[in-house]
Amino acid sequence: MGTDSNAAVASPEPVALAAAVTDTTAAPAGAEAGETARLQRRREYATISVVGFAHGVSHFFHLLLAPLFPWLMQEFGLSFTQVGATMTLFFVVSGIGQALAGFAVDRLGARRVLFFGVSCLAAAGVALALAHSYAGLFLAAGLAGLGNAVFHPADFTLLNRHVSAARLGHAFSIHGLSGNLGWAAAPAFLTGIAALAGWRGAALGASVVALLALGLLFCFRHLLADPPHGASRHDGAAGSPFAFLGCGPVWLCFGFFLFTTTAFGAFQNFGSPVLQQVYGLSVGLAASAITAFLLGGAGGMALGGFLAGKAMAHDRRIALILSTAALLALLLASGVVPATLVPLLMACIGFCNGLAGPSRDLLVRRAAAVRFGQQAFGRVYGFVYSGLDTGLALSPLLFGPMLDAGHFASVLVGVAILQSIAVLTALGVGQRQV
């Protein structure tokens, strides 16, 4: 009994000693893990920022030519149709190039392709500044389209590889928001410089913007490192590099982008005259409504990053949001909305479109990753997002004749129909096995 009692008294000492040792080793280990997580978080946000800035510059170059049309038309004696043809060339080159750029990303690496794209943008600005004929404008538009083509396959491949799944929704949100900011910055930047230094000076200023982006990418190139050649070759199903074209959800994602951007193009290209005719708005108020639409989209995109991380399935979330946008477009088409509330309604439609953006990008990621893995990110994203350029190119062809025939309200009905079809494609991606 005495021996047992002594043992019972003595036994806590080695236990306490062991606990003390465990505590002294666990604390540094926990601190080290916390520091590692903090550094990883900083690295991911730096990657998101660098890629986002580059994406903003690509959207800036969407409008390299359009804000300068008044100067270019006077300089070269061109009609609206002739200068508009330069934008058609831009989207044709960008759309075809985007599908092909995806293969280049998978084969050569996203970072290398992204450097090439930004270099093309800088060259486009120089080509425009040196243009002395109509053909020179086409050269600038072609170079800008070629540069723009690389961004979605390269950017989304980099974000998917270097950003953890928990932060991907925010990454896609910032990526989309930066594009909207690029659109917003270009007209003021280019027309402001053109008023002071002429359109050639504005073109050179645009080149400087691209060179700044190129310098930023170079300084932070370590954040964008590609895996060693062949490292991800077995990360997914083997087979033909064109195997993704036989995947139904990939085509549904392409269709989703096609329909949503055709609808977006209606507002972007013809929103102001449509609202003037349907609601009798002044030029200034109609322009304010379009601005509200774009700002609403930016706000929705920012909030959509938080929403994308919620438990609800992306396809159902997109369907709910775009169905709301379609109903608002039909309400706008009815002509019963008080004119003073039109900018607010346009902001709500834009907000819905932006809110769906990050969930849309995650939906595409699922279509790309589930069957094909990381080795196909470039080509799948390139093909799917070429639907953006296709939709923007088709939108004037679809809605322009409606305006020529005087069917202004029909444009808004068409927007609602296209968004409804997009809802069906999003639900189709969710329901089909990839």
N, C-alpha and C positions, 0 to 999 in steps of 0.2 A: 504493500500500500504506500509506504514511504517513498519507494522508488518511483511508483506511478505518479505520486503527487509532485515529486521533484521534476519528473519529466514533463508533467503538465505545466508547471510553472516556467520551466526553461524553454519550452517549445515556442512561445511567441517571439523570443529574441531573434532566432534566425529568420523567422517569417517577416518580422519588422525590418530586419537588415535587408532581406531580399526585396521588400517593397520599396525601401529607400533607394536601393540600387536601380530598381526599375524606374522610379520616378526621375532620378537624375539622368537616366539615358533616354527616357521617353520625352522629357521636356525639350532637349535639343532636337530630337527627331521630329517632334511636332512643329517646332519653330522652323526647322529646315523645310518641312513639307509646306508650311504656310508661305515661306519665302519663295519656294519654287512655284507655287500656285499664283502668287502675286506677279512674279516675273512673266509667267506664261500669259496671264491676263493682260499685262502691259504689252507684251509682244503681239498678242492677237489684236488688240485695239490699234496698235501702230500699223499693223498690216491692213486692217480695215480702213484706216485713214488714208494710207498711201494709195491703195487700190481705188478708194472712193474719189480721191482727188483726180486721179487719172481718168476715171469714168466721167467726172464732171467736165474735164477738158474735152473728152470725146463729144459730149453733148454740146459744148460750146462750139465745136467745129461743125455740128449739124447746121448751124446758122452762120457759117463763115460768109456765105454769099448773099443770103436773103436780105439782111439789113442794109446791104450795100447796093441793092437793086437800083434805087434812084440814081446813084452816081454811075453805076455801070451802064444803065440804059442811056444816059446822056453821053457818056464817054464813047460808047460803041454804036450808038443809034439803034438800040435793040427794042423789040416789043416785049410785052409781058410774057407772051408765049415763048419767045426765044430765051429770055432769062430763066423762065420757069423750067425749061428743058434741062438746065444745068442741075436743078434739084432732082429731076427724074433720073439723070445719070448718076447722081450721088447715091440714090437709094437702090438703083439697079446694081451698081458696083458693090455697095455695102451688103445687099441681100445675098448676092451670089458669093461674094468674098467671105461672108460670115459662115456660110455652110462649109466652105473649103478651109477656112481658118481653123475650124474645130479639129480637122485632121492634122494640121500643122502643129497645133497645141499638143495633141497627144503624141506626136512623133518627135517634135523638136523641143518641147517644153513651153509652158505658159509664159515664163519670164522673158525668154528670148523673143517670142512672138509679140508680147506687149511692147517691148522696146522698139520693134520694127513698126508697130502701129503708130506709136507716138511720133516716131521719126517721120512717118508719112504725113502726119498732120502738120508738123513743122514745115515740111517741104511744100505742102499745099498752100500755106500762107505765103511762102516765098514765090511760088509759081503765080499766085494771084497778083502779088505786088509787081511782078515782072511782065504780066500779061499785056500784050499789045494788039490782040485780036480776039474775036469770039472764040477761036480754037483754044486760046490761052485760058479762057474761063472754064472750058471743058476739061482741060488738063488739071486745073486746080480742083474742080469738082471731083474728078476721078481719083486724084490722090487723097482727097479728104474722105471719099467713100471707102477707099482701100484701107486707110488708117482706121476708120471707124469700124470696119468689119471685124477686127480682131478682138474687140473689147469684151463682148459677152462671153465667148468661149474662154478667153484668157482670164478675165476677172473672176468668173464663177469657178473655174478650175482652181485658181489660187485661193479663193475664199474657202472652198470645200476642203482643200488640203491643209490649210494653215489655221483655220478657225474651228474651235470645238463646236460640237453639235448644239450645246446649250446657248451659244452666242450667235449661231448662224442667222436666226431671225433678225437680230439687231444688225448683223453685218449686211444682210440683204436690204434692210430698211435704209441704212446709211448709204449703201450703194445706189439705190433708187433715188433717194433724196438729193445726193450729190449731182445726179444727172439733171434733175429739175433745176437745181441752182445754176448749172452750166447753161441751160436754156435761158434762164432769167438774166444771166450776166452778159451774154453775147450781144444782144441788141444795143444796150446802153454803152457797152465798151466800144463796139465797132463804130456806131454812129457818132459817139462822142469824139473819138479820134479822127474820124473822117471829116467832121465839121471843122476840126482844128488843123489837121495835117493832110487831108485828102484821103481818098479811098486806098491808095497804095500804102500810105502810112498806117492805116487801120489794118491792112493785110499783114504788114510786117509786125505790128503789135500782136496780132493773133499768133504769129510764129514764135514770138517771145514767150507767150503763154505756154505753147507746146514745149518749148525748150526748157522752161521752168519745170514742167511735169517730168520731162526726160531726166533733168538733173536730180529731181526728188527720187525718182525710181532708181537712179544709179546710186545715190547715197544710201538708200535703204534696200539695196538689192539682196542683202543677206536675209531679209524677211520673206523674200519671194522665191527662195531657192527651190528648184525642181528636184524631184527624187532622182537618184542615179538612173541612167538609161536602162530600161527593162525592169526596174525595181517593182513597178506595179503591173507588170505584164500578166501576172497570174492573179491579180486582184479583180476577179470577175470571170465571166464566162469566156471561154476561148471561142474563136470562130472568125468569120469574115469581118473585116473592118466596117463593112456595110450592113452587118447583121441588125443594127439598131433600126434600119429602115423597115424591117419586118415586124417591128414592135408596135402594136396598136396604140398604147398610151403615148408613145413618142409623137405619133401623128396627131393624136388628140391634143397634146400640148401645143404642137405647131398650129393647129386650128384655133386653139384658144387665143394665142397671140395674134393670129391673123384677124379674128373677129373683133377682139378688144381694141386693137390699134387702128383698124378701119373706122371703128366708132370714134376713137380718140381723134383721128385725123379730121373727121367731120367738124368737130369743135375747133380744132387747131387752125384749120384752113378756112372754114366758112362760118364759124360761130358768130362772128360780129355781124355780117350781113343778114344772117338768119334771124338773129334777135332784133335787129333793126326793123325787119319786115313784119315779123310775127307780133312784136310788142310795141313797135313805133319808138324804139329807144333811139336816143341821140348817138352819134358816133362815139362820144366820150363815155357814155354810160354802157354801151355795148362792149367797148374795150375793157371797161372796168369789170364787166361780168366775166369776160374771158380771163382776165387777171385773177379774179376770184376763183374761177375754175382751176387754174394752175396752182394757186396758193393752197386751195383746199386739197388738191392732190398731194402737195408737199406735206401738209399737216397729216393727212391720212397715212402717207408712207411712213412718217416718223412714228405714229402710234401703232401702225401695223406690225412693226418689229416686236413690240411687246405682246400684241395679240397673237402673233404667229407661234409664240412659245406655249400657248394655252393648250389644254388637252383636246379640244374639239378638232375633228379631222379637217385637214386643209381644204379638201374639195367641198365639204358642206359649208365651211366658213365662206369660201369664195362664192358659192352659189347664193348664200343668204345676202352677202354684201352686194353682189352685182345685180341680183333681183331687185334689191332696193333702188340701185342706180337706174335700172331700166324703168321702174315705176315712176321715178322722179322725172325721167326723160319724157315719158308719156304725159305726165302732168304738165310739163313745160310745153309740149306740143299742142296741148288742148287750147292754149291761149287764154285760159281763165285766171292765170296767176297775175296779181297786180304788178305793174311794171317795176315798181320800186323794190319788189321782192325777188325779181329775176336774178340779180347778182348773188343773193343768198342761196337761191335754189341751185344755181350753177356751182357755187362753192360746195354745196352738199353732194352734188353729183361727182365733182372732182375728188371730194373727200372719200367717197365710197370707192372710186377707182384706185386711189392711192392706198387706202386701207387694205385692199385685196393684194397689193403688190408683193409684200414679203411672203405671204402664204402661197401665192402663185409661184414664187421662185423656189420655195421648199417643195412644192408639188412637183416641179420639174426635176429637182434633185432626186426625189424618190423614183421618178420614172427612169432617171439616168443610172442611179446607183444600184437599185435592187437586182436587176439582171446583169448589167454590164460592168459595174464597179468603176473605180477611179480611172482606169485606163481608157475609158470611153467618155469621160466628162466633157472633154473638148469638143468631140464631134457631135455628141448629143445636144449640148448647149448651143453649139454653132448652128445646127440644123433647126432646132426649136425656135431660137431667137431670130433666125432669119425671117420668121413669120412677122416680126415687128416691121422690118423694112418692106416686106410684101404688102402688109396692111396699109402702111403709110403711102406706098406707091399706088395702091388700088383706090384709096379713099377719094382722091379728086376725080378719078374716072367714074366712080359710082355716084357721088353726090353732086358733082359739077353739073351734069345734065338736069338734075332736079331743080337746081337754082336757075338754070337757063330757061326752064319751062315754067318758072314761077311757083314751084311747089316747095315753099320754104319750110312749112310745118312738117312736110313729109321727111325732111332731113332728120328731124328730131325723132320721128317715128322709126326711121331706119336705124338710128342709134340704139333705140330701145330693142328693136328686133335683133340687132347684132349682139348686144349684151346678153339677151336671152339665149341665143345660140351658144355664146361663150359659157353660160351657166351649164348647159347640157354637156359641153366638152369637158368641163372641169369635173362634173359628176361622173362622166364616163371614165376619166383617169382613175378616180377613186374606186369605182366598182369593178374595173377589169384587173386581172392579175397581170403584173408586168413580167 
